[in-house]
């Protein structure tokens, strides 16, 4: 059946593990270390890529609950460029 790739997909896991490792296995918004997801800074619907530089670790609450997620990701991207 056609549809979204499985969470267990090797390509998705191969993409996400380096991001989780880079981000210290914690949410980059609140610091939580459980229920982590990898979020696109620039949304795929807006031509965002699956590259490591466009991905960030967030917990499920921060990923789903914040209306400011896009603004936060832009700020993190900016700050990483300054370090």
C-alpha positions in Angstrom: 0.0 0.0 0.0 1.3 3.5 -0.8 1.6 6.1 1.9 4.1 7.7 4.3 7.2 5.7 5.0 7.2 3.6 8.1 8.9 5.0 11.2 11.0 1.9 11.1 12.3 2.7 7.6 16.1 2.4 7.6 16.4 5.7 5.6 14.4 7.6 8.2 16.3 6.1 11.0 19.6 6.8 9.2 18.6 10.4 8.9 17.2 10.9 12.4 19.9 9.2 14.5 22.7 11.6 13.6 20.3 14.6 14.4 19.4 13.0 17.8 23.0 12.4 18.6 24.1 16.0 17.5 21.3 17.4 19.7 22.4 15.4 22.7 19.3 13.2 22.7 17.3 16.1 24.2 14.6 18.5 23.1 16.2 21.6 21.8 13.3 23.7 23.1 12.7 22.4 26.7 15.6 20.0 27.3 13.3 16.9 27.9 15.0 13.6 27.1 12.0 11.4 26.4 9.3 11.2 23.6 11.7 12.8 21.1 10.9 13.5 17.5 12.9 15.0 14.6 11.3 18.1 13.2 12.0 19.9 10.0 13.0 23.6 10.6 11.8 24.5 7.1 8.7 22.5 6.5 8.7 19.9 3.7 5.5 21.5 2.5 7.6 24.6 1.9 10.3 22.8 0.0 12.3 22.0 3.2 14.8 19.2 2.7 15.6 16.1 4.8 19.2 17.3 5.3 20.7 17.2 8.8 21.0 21.0 8.8 17.2 21.3 8.3 16.3 18.9 11.2 16.1 19.5 14.9 15.2 17.3 17.9 12.0 18.2 19.7 9.9 16.4 22.3 6.3 15.5 21.2 4.8 18.3 23.3 7.1 21.0 21.8 6.7 19.6 18.3 2.9 19.5 18.4 2.0 22.1 21.0 3.8 25.3 20.2 2.4 27.8 17.8 5.9 29.3 17.7 7.8 26.2 16.6 8.7 27.7 13.2 9.9 31.0 14.8 11.9 29.0 17.4 13.5 26.9 14.7 14.5 30.0 12.8 16.1 31.4 16.0 18.0 28.2 16.6 19.3 28.1 13.0 20.4 31.7 13.4 22.2 31.1 16.7 24.0 28.0 15.4 25.4 30.1 12.6 26.8 32.5 15.2 28.6 29.9 17.3 
